[in-house]
């Protein structure tokens, strides 16, 4: 059976009328949370998020063990959105976070939209924290499965960040997007930067903002 990615929809603060001509905030759009590996792999399925935030936990780190990341409370407290705000020439402001507990891992999200005139730039950060003695192996399996399920023909670029990272660009008539996935120990971190096509920056600027945001965020989750 084909594996499918489940969608975590944008939060109410940002999910209103994406670039369709209606008034209100531009949604960041659905974020793909990597689907679990095939049958026999250790990672459980992704289900719908719960609304009540709670702190995530991480496997303890010993000598020679993979990095153990952890989140206490709202992910947005650890996310530096400055590189994304700079693309829109706007002061940085804290995003809106959400969190859901799963069996063996947690999913935290943080999103924000920055506007400058008709230009809109948004960021969506997803942090998946795996727990247990095989946490790092689960995170690696989820990253591999994410790449295996990308649409045919999607061009993936390697990124020099953390243990293993890669990303890809997409573009439509309304907006351009750069999605990054980064692995480090028990952490699978995603950063998506999206800008309307009338923004001055191109895909390279979106890529740089995604990488800078991921690097700063991962460092704060240790």
VEXPADO-388364 format. One record per residue (C-alpha): residue number from 1; x, y, z. Coordinates in nm, 2 decimals, always signed. Layout:
// residues N
@nr = NUM | x = X | y = Y | z = Z .
...
***
This chain:
// residues 222
@nr = 1 | x = +0.00 | y = +0.00 | z = +0.00 .
@nr = 2 | x = +0.13 | y = +0.34 | z = -0.08 .
@nr = 3 | x = +0.23 | y = +0.56 | z = +0.21 .
@nr = 4 | x = +0.07 | y = +0.89 | z = +0.23 .
@nr = 5 | x = +0.16 | y = +1.21 | z = +0.41 .
@nr = 6 | x = -0.10 | y = +1.35 | z = +0.65 .
@nr = 7 | x = -0.17 | y = +1.72 | z = +0.64 .
@nr = 8 | x = -0.15 | y = +1.94 | z = +0.94 .
@nr = 9 | x = -0.36 | y = +2.25 | z = +0.85 .
@nr = 10 | x = -0.25 | y = +2.60 | z = +0.92 .
@nr = 11 | x = -0.36 | y = +2.76 | z = +1.25 .
@nr = 12 | x = -0.65 | y = +3.00 | z = +1.26 .
@nr = 13 | x = -0.42 | y = +3.30 | z = +1.30 .
@nr = 14 | x = -0.28 | y = +3.25 | z = +0.95 .
@nr = 15 | x = -0.53 | y = +3.02 | z = +0.77 .
@nr = 16 | x = -0.76 | y = +3.27 | z = +0.59 .
@nr = 17 | x = -0.79 | y = +3.31 | z = +0.21 .
@nr = 18 | x = -0.45 | y = +3.23 | z = +0.07 .
@nr = 19 | x = -0.38 | y = +3.45 | z = -0.23 .
@nr = 20 | x = -0.73 | y = +3.41 | z = -0.37 .
@nr = 21 | x = -0.83 | y = +3.78 | z = -0.37 .
@nr = 22 | x = -1.03 | y = +3.77 | z = -0.05 .
@nr = 23 | x = -0.95 | y = +3.99 | z = +0.25 .
@nr = 24 | x = -0.78 | y = +3.87 | z = +0.56 .
@nr = 25 | x = -0.45 | y = +3.71 | z = +0.65 .
@nr = 26 | x = -0.27 | y = +3.49 | z = +0.39 .
@nr = 27 | x = -0.26 | y = +3.12 | z = +0.51 .
@nr = 28 | x = +0.07 | y = +2.95 | z = +0.52 .
@nr = 29 | x = -0.10 | y = +2.65 | z = +0.37 .
@nr = 30 | x = -0.10 | y = +2.29 | z = +0.47 .
@nr = 31 | x = +0.22 | y = +2.14 | z = +0.60 .
@nr = 32 | x = +0.31 | y = +1.79 | z = +0.52 .
@nr = 33 | x = +0.42 | y = +1.60 | z = +0.83 .
@nr = 34 | x = +0.63 | y = +1.30 | z = +0.71 .
@nr = 35 | x = +0.43 | y = +0.98 | z = +0.69 .
@nr = 36 | x = +0.56 | y = +0.69 | z = +0.90 .
@nr = 37 | x = +0.78 | y = +0.42 | z = +0.73 .
@nr = 38 | x = +0.64 | y = +0.10 | z = +0.59 .
@nr = 39 | x = +0.51 | y = -0.19 | z = +0.80 .
@nr = 40 | x = +0.79 | y = -0.33 | z = +1.03 .
@nr = 41 | x = +0.96 | y = +0.01 | z = +1.08 .
@nr = 42 | x = +0.94 | y = +0.15 | z = +1.44 .
@nr = 43 | x = +0.76 | y = +0.48 | z = +1.38 .
@nr = 44 | x = +0.39 | y = +0.50 | z = +1.45 .
@nr = 45 | x = +0.13 | y = +0.67 | z = +1.22 .
@nr = 46 | x = +0.07 | y = +1.04 | z = +1.23 .
@nr = 47 | x = -0.28 | y = +1.13 | z = +1.35 .
@nr = 48 | x = -0.46 | y = +1.46 | z = +1.39 .
@nr = 49 | x = -0.31 | y = +1.71 | z = +1.63 .
@nr = 50 | x = -0.46 | y = +1.78 | z = +1.97 .
@nr = 51 | x = -0.53 | y = +2.14 | z = +2.07 .
@nr = 52 | x = -0.38 | y = +2.14 | z = +2.42 .
@nr = 53 | x = -0.01 | y = +2.22 | z = +2.43 .
@nr = 54 | x = +0.22 | y = +2.01 | z = +2.65 .
@nr = 55 | x = +0.59 | y = +1.99 | z = +2.67 .
@nr = 56 | x = +0.77 | y = +1.73 | z = +2.46 .
@nr = 57 | x = +1.04 | y = +1.50 | z = +2.59 .
@nr = 58 | x = +1.35 | y = +1.35 | z = +2.44 .
@nr = 59 | x = +1.56 | y = +1.04 | z = +2.50 .
@nr = 60 | x = +1.84 | y = +1.10 | z = +2.74 .
@nr = 61 | x = +2.19 | y = +1.15 | z = +2.59 .
@nr = 62 | x = +2.48 | y = +0.94 | z = +2.70 .
@nr = 63 | x = +2.85 | y = +0.92 | z = +2.59 .
@nr = 64 | x = +2.86 | y = +0.88 | z = +2.22 .
@nr = 65 | x = +2.48 | y = +0.89 | z = +2.19 .
@nr = 66 | x = +2.30 | y = +1.10 | z = +1.92 .
@nr = 67 | x = +2.20 | y = +1.45 | z = +2.02 .
@nr = 68 | x = +1.89 | y = +1.45 | z = +2.24 .
@nr = 69 | x = +1.67 | y = +1.76 | z = +2.17 .
@nr = 70 | x = +1.38 | y = +1.86 | z = +2.38 .
@nr = 71 | x = +1.10 | y = +2.12 | z = +2.37 .
@nr = 72 | x = +0.94 | y = +2.27 | z = +2.68 .
@nr = 73 | x = +0.61 | y = +2.44 | z = +2.62 .
@nr = 74 | x = +0.56 | y = +2.64 | z = +2.30 .
@nr = 75 | x = +0.80 | y = +2.58 | z = +2.01 .
@nr = 76 | x = +0.77 | y = +2.95 | z = +1.90 .
@nr = 77 | x = +0.98 | y = +3.04 | z = +2.21 .
@nr = 78 | x = +1.28 | y = +2.87 | z = +2.05 .
@nr = 79 | x = +1.22 | y = +2.97 | z = +1.69 .
@nr = 80 | x = +1.41 | y = +3.27 | z = +1.55 .
@nr = 81 | x = +1.20 | y = +3.41 | z = +1.26 .
@nr = 82 | x = +1.43 | y = +3.70 | z = +1.20 .
@nr = 83 | x = +1.56 | y = +3.57 | z = +0.86 .
@nr = 84 | x = +1.21 | y = +3.53 | z = +0.74 .
@nr = 85 | x = +1.09 | y = +3.87 | z = +0.87 .
@nr = 86 | x = +1.39 | y = +4.03 | z = +0.69 .
@nr = 87 | x = +1.27 | y = +3.90 | z = +0.36 .
@nr = 88 | x = +0.95 | y = +4.11 | z = +0.41 .
@nr = 89 | x = +1.14 | y = +4.41 | z = +0.55 .
@nr = 90 | x = +0.94 | y = +4.38 | z = +0.87 .
@nr = 91 | x = +1.03 | y = +4.36 | z = +1.24 .
@nr = 92 | x = +1.04 | y = +4.01 | z = +1.38 .
@nr = 93 | x = +0.74 | y = +3.90 | z = +1.59 .
@nr = 94 | x = +0.67 | y = +3.58 | z = +1.77 .
@nr = 95 | x = +0.46 | y = +3.32 | z = +1.58 .
@nr = 96 | x = +0.17 | y = +3.11 | z = +1.68 .
@nr = 97 | x = +0.24 | y = +2.76 | z = +1.80 .
@nr = 98 | x = +0.06 | y = +2.42 | z = +1.84 .
@nr = 99 | x = +0.16 | y = +2.08 | z = +1.97 .
@nr = 100 | x = +0.03 | y = +1.73 | z = +1.97 .
@nr = 101 | x = +0.14 | y = +1.41 | z = +2.15 .
@nr = 102 | x = +0.18 | y = +1.09 | z = +1.96 .
@nr = 103 | x = +0.29 | y = +0.74 | z = +2.06 .
@nr = 104 | x = +0.67 | y = +0.76 | z = +2.07 .
@nr = 105 | x = +0.70 | y = +1.11 | z = +1.94 .
@nr = 106 | x = +0.56 | y = +1.47 | z = +1.95 .
@nr = 107 | x = +0.48 | y = +1.72 | z = +1.68 .
@nr = 108 | x = +0.53 | y = +2.09 | z = +1.75 .
@nr = 109 | x = +0.46 | y = +2.37 | z = +1.50 .
@nr = 110 | x = +0.51 | y = +2.75 | z = +1.48 .
@nr = 111 | x = +0.39 | y = +2.98 | z = +1.21 .
@nr = 112 | x = +0.39 | y = +3.35 | z = +1.13 .
@nr = 113 | x = +0.30 | y = +3.58 | z = +0.84 .
@nr = 114 | x = +0.49 | y = +3.90 | z = +0.76 .
@nr = 115 | x = +0.35 | y = +4.17 | z = +0.53 .
@nr = 116 | x = +0.50 | y = +4.47 | z = +0.36 .
@nr = 117 | x = +0.25 | y = +4.64 | z = +0.13 .
@nr = 118 | x = +0.12 | y = +4.37 | z = -0.11 .
@nr = 119 | x = +0.42 | y = +4.14 | z = -0.04 .
@nr = 120 | x = +0.36 | y = +3.86 | z = +0.21 .
@nr = 121 | x = +0.62 | y = +3.62 | z = +0.34 .
@nr = 122 | x = +0.54 | y = +3.34 | z = +0.58 .
@nr = 123 | x = +0.73 | y = +3.08 | z = +0.78 .
@nr = 124 | x = +0.61 | y = +2.74 | z = +0.91 .
@nr = 125 | x = +0.84 | y = +2.54 | z = +1.14 .
@nr = 126 | x = +0.76 | y = +2.18 | z = +1.23 .
@nr = 127 | x = +0.96 | y = +1.99 | z = +1.49 .
@nr = 128 | x = +0.91 | y = +1.62 | z = +1.54 .
@nr = 129 | x = +1.07 | y = +1.48 | z = +1.85 .
@nr = 130 | x = +1.11 | y = +1.11 | z = +1.89 .
@nr = 131 | x = +1.15 | y = +0.93 | z = +2.22 .
@nr = 132 | x = +1.28 | y = +0.60 | z = +2.34 .
@nr = 133 | x = +1.60 | y = +0.40 | z = +2.29 .
@nr = 134 | x = +1.55 | y = +0.40 | z = +1.92 .
@nr = 135 | x = +1.46 | y = +0.76 | z = +1.88 .
@nr = 136 | x = +1.74 | y = +0.85 | z = +1.64 .
@nr = 137 | x = +1.66 | y = +0.55 | z = +1.42 .
@nr = 138 | x = +1.29 | y = +0.65 | z = +1.41 .
@nr = 139 | x = +1.38 | y = +1.01 | z = +1.31 .
@nr = 140 | x = +1.61 | y = +0.88 | z = +1.03 .
@nr = 141 | x = +1.35 | y = +0.64 | z = +0.90 .
@nr = 142 | x = +1.09 | y = +0.92 | z = +0.89 .
@nr = 143 | x = +1.32 | y = +1.15 | z = +0.69 .
@nr = 144 | x = +1.40 | y = +0.87 | z = +0.44 .
@nr = 145 | x = +1.03 | y = +0.79 | z = +0.40 .
@nr = 146 | x = +0.95 | y = +1.16 | z = +0.34 .
@nr = 147 | x = +1.20 | y = +1.18 | z = +0.06 .
@nr = 148 | x = +1.08 | y = +0.85 | z = -0.09 .
@nr = 149 | x = +0.72 | y = +0.99 | z = -0.11 .
@nr = 150 | x = +0.80 | y = +1.32 | z = -0.28 .
@nr = 151 | x = +0.63 | y = +1.37 | z = -0.62 .
@nr = 152 | x = +0.81 | y = +1.22 | z = -0.92 .
@nr = 153 | x = +1.05 | y = +1.47 | z = -1.07 .
@nr = 154 | x = +1.09 | y = +1.68 | z = -0.76 .
@nr = 155 | x = +1.44 | y = +1.82 | z = -0.75 .
@nr = 156 | x = +1.60 | y = +1.78 | z = -0.41 .
@nr = 157 | x = +1.90 | y = +1.98 | z = -0.30 .
@nr = 158 | x = +2.14 | y = +1.87 | z = -0.03 .
@nr = 159 | x = +2.19 | y = +2.12 | z = +0.25 .
@nr = 160 | x = +2.50 | y = +2.14 | z = +0.48 .
@nr = 161 | x = +2.32 | y = +2.15 | z = +0.81 .
@nr = 162 | x = +2.30 | y = +1.93 | z = +1.12 .
@nr = 163 | x = +2.34 | y = +1.56 | z = +1.06 .
@nr = 164 | x = +2.16 | y = +1.53 | z = +0.73 .
@nr = 165 | x = +1.95 | y = +1.78 | z = +0.55 .
@nr = 166 | x = +1.79 | y = +1.85 | z = +0.22 .
@nr = 167 | x = +1.52 | y = +2.07 | z = +0.06 .
@nr = 168 | x = +1.33 | y = +2.16 | z = -0.25 .
@nr = 169 | x = +1.17 | y = +2.46 | z = -0.42 .
@nr = 170 | x = +0.81 | y = +2.48 | z = -0.56 .
@nr = 171 | x = +0.65 | y = +2.77 | z = -0.74 .
@nr = 172 | x = +0.30 | y = +2.87 | z = -0.86 .
@nr = 173 | x = +0.15 | y = +3.17 | z = -1.02 .
@nr = 174 | x = +0.08 | y = +3.32 | z = -0.68 .
@nr = 175 | x = +0.38 | y = +3.22 | z = -0.46 .
@nr = 176 | x = +0.72 | y = +3.06 | z = -0.44 .
@nr = 177 | x = +0.81 | y = +2.82 | z = -0.16 .
@nr = 178 | x = +1.13 | y = +2.65 | z = -0.02 .
@nr = 179 | x = +1.09 | y = +2.35 | z = +0.21 .
@nr = 180 | x = +1.37 | y = +2.23 | z = +0.42 .
@nr = 181 | x = +1.40 | y = +1.90 | z = +0.62 .
@nr = 182 | x = +1.68 | y = +1.86 | z = +0.87 .
@nr = 183 | x = +1.78 | y = +1.56 | z = +1.09 .
@nr = 184 | x = +1.98 | y = +1.57 | z = +1.42 .
@nr = 185 | x = +1.96 | y = +1.29 | z = +1.67 .
@nr = 186 | x = +1.60 | y = +1.25 | z = +1.78 .
@nr = 187 | x = +1.49 | y = +1.57 | z = +1.60 .
@nr = 188 | x = +1.33 | y = +1.60 | z = +1.26 .
@nr = 189 | x = +1.30 | y = +1.97 | z = +1.18 .
@nr = 190 | x = +1.11 | y = +2.12 | z = +0.89 .
@nr = 191 | x = +1.11 | y = +2.48 | z = +0.78 .
@nr = 192 | x = +0.90 | y = +2.61 | z = +0.50 .
@nr = 193 | x = +0.94 | y = +2.97 | z = +0.37 .
@nr = 194 | x = +0.68 | y = +3.11 | z = +0.13 .
@nr = 195 | x = +0.66 | y = +3.44 | z = -0.04 .
@nr = 196 | x = +0.42 | y = +3.60 | z = -0.29 .
@nr = 197 | x = +0.56 | y = +3.62 | z = -0.64 .
@nr = 198 | x = +0.58 | y = +4.00 | z = -0.62 .
@nr = 199 | x = +0.84 | y = +3.97 | z = -0.34 .
@nr = 200 | x = +1.19 | y = +4.10 | z = -0.44 .
@nr = 201 | x = +1.37 | y = +3.78 | z = -0.33 .
@nr = 202 | x = +1.40 | y = +3.46 | z = -0.53 .
@nr = 203 | x = +1.43 | y = +3.10 | z = -0.43 .
@nr = 204 | x = +1.79 | y = +3.14 | z = -0.31 .
@nr = 205 | x = +1.68 | y = +3.40 | z = -0.06 .
@nr = 206 | x = +1.40 | y = +3.17 | z = +0.06 .
@nr = 207 | x = +1.65 | y = +2.88 | z = +0.09 .
@nr = 208 | x = +1.89 | y = +3.09 | z = +0.29 .
@nr = 209 | x = +1.61 | y = +3.21 | z = +0.53 .
@nr = 210 | x = +1.50 | y = +2.85 | z = +0.58 .
@nr = 211 | x = +1.85 | y = +2.72 | z = +0.66 .
@nr = 212 | x = +1.92 | y = +3.01 | z = +0.90 .
@nr = 213 | x = +1.59 | y = +2.96 | z = +1.08 .
@nr = 214 | x = +1.65 | y = +2.58 | z = +1.11 .
@nr = 215 | x = +2.01 | y = +2.62 | z = +1.24 .
@nr = 216 | x = +1.91 | y = +2.88 | z = +1.51 .
@nr = 217 | x = +1.61 | y = +2.68 | z = +1.62 .
@nr = 218 | x = +1.79 | y = +2.34 | z = +1.65 .
@nr = 219 | x = +2.06 | y = +2.50 | z = +1.86 .
@nr = 220 | x = +1.79 | y = +2.62 | z = +2.11 .
@nr = 221 | x = +1.63 | y = +2.28 | z = +2.14 .
@nr = 222 | x = +1.93 | y = +2.11 | z = +2.31 .
***
